[in-house]
C-alpha cells in the first residue's frame, strides 16, 4: 500500500528562499507555521457558523413547507381548516386547537363510521363530534366530553369532512393578537426586530472595507 506524499517545500514569505515547512525559516528564522491554538481559533468559528447556518436553513425550510401545506389545504375545496371554539371534544380536541378535515373518500381521509370524528353543518354552525352510531344515511354523534349523544340526527350529506389532524392551541393567536399585549408581541415586536436586522445589514454593507 502506497502512502501519498505531501510537498513540504514552500517559499518563505519574508526572504523568498525555498524552505521546508517548519516552525521557523532556516534562512531568516521567519515563523512559517502558526501555532495550533491559532489554527483552532480560526477554524472553530467557521465550523460554528456553518452549523448555525445549517440549523437556520432547516427550520426555515420546515416552516415554509408547513405554511405551503396549510395554504394548499385551505385553497382546496375538499379540505378545511377550522378553529375549535368549544371543549365538547376534550381531550381529543381542545378549545383553541386548529383542526384539518378532509373528504370521506380520499388519500388522507377516513371512512365515516362509528368512532370517526366528523365536521358537519347544522344550520349556520359547524359541529365537530364523533360518530356514535349509524343507521343508513343517518348519524348519531356525541362530543367526547359529553355524557349524552346529540339530540338530533345528522344526514351524511351534511358531513363536510372527516378529522385528519390538529395543531394545538394555534387558534388562540387570532384572538390574542386583538389584545394590546398580543398586538405588541405578535405584530410590533417582530416587525421592530426585522427592521433592526435590515438596518444592521445595511450599515454593515455601507461601512464594509
C-alpha positions as CSV (number, residue, x, y, z in Angstrom):
1,X,0.0,0.0,0.0
2,X,1.4,3.3,-1.1
3,X,1.1,6.4,1.0
4,X,0.6,9.8,-0.6
5,X,3.5,12.2,-0.1
6,X,2.9,15.8,0.7
7,X,5.0,18.5,-0.7
8,X,6.5,20.2,2.3
9,X,8.6,22.7,0.5
10,X,7.4,26.3,0.4
11,X,8.8,29.8,-0.2
12,X,9.4,31.9,2.8
13,X,7.2,34.9,2.6
14,X,9.8,37.0,4.3
15,X,13.1,36.2,2.5
16,X,11.8,34.3,-0.5
17,X,14.1,31.4,0.0
18,X,12.9,27.8,-0.5
19,X,12.4,26.2,2.8
20,X,10.9,23.1,4.4
21,X,7.7,23.5,6.3
22,X,8.9,24.1,9.8
23,X,8.3,26.3,12.7
24,X,10.9,28.8,11.5
25,X,12.6,29.6,8.2
26,X,16.2,28.2,8.4
27,X,17.4,31.2,6.5
28,X,15.8,34.2,8.2
29,X,14.0,32.4,11.1
30,X,10.7,33.8,10.0
31,X,7.8,31.7,11.6
32,X,6.3,29.6,8.8
33,X,3.6,27.7,10.8
34,X,1.1,29.4,13.2
35,X,0.5,27.8,16.5
36,X,-2.1,25.1,16.8
37,X,-4.1,27.3,19.1
38,X,-4.3,30.0,16.4
39,X,-5.4,27.4,13.8
40,X,-8.0,26.1,16.2
41,X,-9.3,29.5,17.0
42,X,-9.7,30.3,13.2
43,X,-11.4,27.0,12.3
44,X,-13.8,26.7,15.2
45,X,-15.7,29.9,14.5
46,X,-16.1,28.9,10.8
47,X,-17.5,25.5,11.9
48,X,-19.8,27.1,14.4
49,X,-21.1,29.4,11.7
50,X,-21.7,26.5,9.3
51,X,-23.6,24.5,11.9
52,X,-25.8,27.6,12.8
53,X,-26.5,28.3,9.2
54,X,-27.5,24.7,8.5
55,X,-29.9,24.7,11.5
56,X,-31.4,28.1,10.4
57,X,-31.9,26.7,6.9
58,X,-33.5,23.6,8.2
59,X,-36.0,25.4,10.4
60,X,-36.7,27.9,7.6
61,X,-37.4,25.2,5.1
62,X,-39.6,23.3,7.6
63,X,-41.6,26.5,8.2
64,X,-42.0,27.1,4.5
65,X,-43.2,23.5,4.0
66,X,-45.8,23.8,6.8
67,X,-47.1,27.1,5.5
68,X,-47.3,25.8,2.0
69,X,-49.2,22.6,3.0
70,X,-51.7,24.6,5.1
71,X,-52.2,27.1,2.2
72,X,-52.8,24.2,-0.2
73,X,-55.3,22.6,2.2
74,X,-57.0,25.9,2.7
75,X,-57.3,26.5,-1.0
76,X,-58.5,23.0,-1.8
77,X,-62.4,22.7,-1.7
78,X,-62.2,19.2,-0.3
79,X,-60.2,20.1,2.8
80,X,-60.9,22.6,5.6
81,X,-59.1,24.3,8.4
82,X,-61.2,25.3,11.4
83,X,-60.6,26.8,14.9
84,X,-62.3,24.9,17.7
85,X,-64.3,27.1,19.9
86,X,-65.7,24.7,22.5
87,X,-64.5,21.9,24.7
88,X,-67.1,19.3,23.8
89,X,-64.4,17.1,22.2
90,X,-61.9,17.3,25.1
91,X,-59.4,15.6,25.5
92,X,-59.1,14.6,21.8
93,X,-59.6,18.1,20.6
94,X,-59.4,21.2,22.9
95,X,-60.6,24.7,22.7
96,X,-58.2,26.8,20.6
97,X,-56.9,23.9,18.5
98,X,-56.9,24.2,14.7
99,X,-58.3,21.0,13.0
100,X,-57.8,19.9,9.5
101,X,-60.5,17.9,7.8
102,X,-60.7,16.0,4.5
103,X,-63.3,14.3,2.4
104,X,-64.6,10.9,3.5
105,X,-63.1,9.4,0.3
106,X,-59.6,10.5,-0.3
107,X,-55.9,9.7,0.0
108,X,-55.7,11.0,3.6
109,X,-59.3,10.7,4.6
110,X,-61.1,8.3,6.9
111,X,-64.3,6.4,6.2
112,X,-67.4,7.7,8.0
113,X,-68.2,5.0,10.6
114,X,-68.7,4.7,14.4
115,X,-65.7,6.2,16.1
116,X,-64.9,8.6,13.3
117,X,-64.7,12.3,14.1
118,X,-66.7,14.3,11.6
119,X,-67.4,18.0,10.9
120,X,-70.9,18.7,9.7
121,X,-73.3,21.6,9.1
122,X,-76.1,22.3,11.5
123,X,-77.9,25.3,10.3
124,X,-75.4,28.1,10.1
125,X,-73.0,26.4,12.5
126,X,-70.3,23.8,12.1
127,X,-70.1,21.0,14.6
128,X,-67.2,18.6,15.1
129,X,-68.2,15.5,17.0
130,X,-67.6,11.7,17.0
131,X,-69.9,9.3,15.2
132,X,-71.6,7.1,17.9
133,X,-73.8,5.1,15.6
134,X,-75.1,4.9,12.1
135,X,-78.5,3.9,10.6
136,X,-78.2,4.1,6.8
137,X,-77.6,7.7,5.9
138,X,-78.4,8.9,9.4
139,X,-75.7,9.5,12.0
140,X,-75.8,9.9,15.8
141,X,-73.0,12.0,17.1
142,X,-71.6,12.9,20.5
143,X,-68.9,15.0,21.9
144,X,-66.3,13.1,23.8
145,X,-66.7,15.3,26.9
146,X,-70.5,15.0,26.8
147,X,-72.4,12.2,28.6
148,X,-75.3,12.0,26.2
149,X,-75.5,11.9,22.4
150,X,-76.6,15.0,20.4
151,X,-80.4,15.3,20.5
152,X,-80.5,15.3,16.7
153,X,-79.6,13.1,13.8
154,X,-77.2,14.1,11.1
155,X,-77.6,13.4,7.4
156,X,-74.4,12.0,5.9
157,X,-74.8,14.6,3.2
158,X,-74.3,17.3,5.8
159,X,-70.9,16.0,6.7
160,X,-68.3,18.3,5.1
161,X,-65.2,16.4,6.2
162,X,-63.6,13.9,8.5
163,X,-61.0,14.8,11.1
164,X,-57.4,14.3,9.9
165,X,-55.1,16.0,12.5
166,X,-54.9,19.1,14.7
167,X,-52.4,21.9,15.5
168,X,-52.8,22.5,19.3
169,X,-53.7,26.0,20.6
170,X,-52.7,27.9,17.5
171,X,-56.3,29.0,17.2
172,X,-55.8,31.3,20.2
173,X,-53.4,33.5,18.2
174,X,-56.0,35.5,16.2
175,X,-57.9,36.3,19.5
176,X,-54.6,37.1,21.3
177,X,-53.5,39.4,18.5
178,X,-56.6,41.6,19.1
179,X,-55.4,42.5,22.6
180,X,-52.8,45.2,23.3
181,X,-50.2,42.7,24.6
182,X,-50.9,40.4,21.7
183,X,-50.6,43.2,19.1
184,X,-47.2,44.2,20.6
185,X,-45.8,40.6,20.9
186,X,-47.1,39.2,17.6
187,X,-47.0,42.3,15.4
188,X,-45.0,45.2,16.6
189,X,-42.1,43.4,18.3
190,X,-41.3,41.0,15.3
191,X,-41.6,44.0,12.9
192,X,-39.2,46.0,15.0
193,X,-36.7,43.1,15.2
194,X,-37.0,42.6,11.4
195,X,-36.4,46.3,10.8
196,X,-33.4,46.3,13.2
197,X,-31.8,43.3,11.4
198,X,-32.3,45.0,8.0
199,X,-30.7,48.3,9.3
200,X,-27.8,46.3,10.8
201,X,-27.1,44.7,7.4
202,X,-27.4,48.0,5.6
203,X,-24.9,49.7,7.9
204,X,-22.6,46.7,7.7
205,X,-22.6,46.8,3.9
206,X,-22.1,50.6,3.9
207,X,-19.0,50.5,6.1
208,X,-17.6,47.4,4.6
209,X,-14.0,48.0,3.5
